[in-house]
């Protein structure tokens, strides 16, 4: 993911100007990285270092999603719908 893609994601999911730490932004950025690594692993099946990193990213995203669902369930549902995640 290059800088411009990341900035677009942050701008789309930020609650206010300059917001980069909210759970929604973090989950969206992680989702983008997970998608890229999944595509990489389709061609490079034996790349176990990347596979391990991917698993760590998925776990981090799951923890953030659980946190968001506990703190603000309507925002959680909206984010799941926008990112087209199965949960």
N, C-alpha and C positions, 0 to 999 in steps of 0.2 A: 504494500500500500504506500503510495507516495503522499507527499505533504498536502497536495491539493485535494485528493480524495478524502483524507482525514479531516481537513478543514470543512469540506462540504458536509460530512457526517456530523461533525460537531455543531455546525451552524443549524442543521436541520433539527437536531434533538436537544439543543441547549434550551434551558428554561429562560435564560436572560443572556444579554451580551457578555461574553467572556467566560461563560460557564463551561468548564471542561471536566469538572469533578463529580457532577451529579450522576446517580446510578444509571439514568437513561443514556447519557452520553457514553459512559464507560461500557455499558452493555452493547450499544450500537457499534462502537469501535471494535470491541472484542468479536462481535458477530462478523464484521467485515474480515478481520484477520483469520477467523476460523474458516470462513468460506474460501479464502485464498489458500490456506494450508491444506484444506481438503482437496482442492483441485491439484495442488502439487503432489499430494500423496497418491492420487489416482495414476500418475505416470511413474512415480518413484516409490514403488511398493516397499522396498527394503530400507527406506530412510527412517530408521528407528529413532534417531535423535529428533527429527521433526515430529514424528508421531507422539513422542513423549511431551514435546512442547505443546502440541495440539490438545492433548488430554489435559494438561495444566490449564490451558486457556478455557476449555469447556467447563472445567470445574470452577474456575474463577467466575465465569459468566453465570453458572448455576447458583453460586452463592449470592451474587449480586441480585439475581432474579428473585431468589427466596427473600432477601432483605427487602426488596421493593414491594413484593406481594404482602409482606407483613406490615410495612409502613404506610403504603398508599395503594390499595388494591385497584382502584379505577385507573390510575396511571400505569400500573403493571399490565392490566388488560389492554389498554391502548397501545402500549409498547409492543406487546406480543403480537397484536394485530398488524402493526406497522412493519415489524421485522419478519412477519410470517414464520414465527417459531411455533413448534409443536410443544405445548405444555398443558 
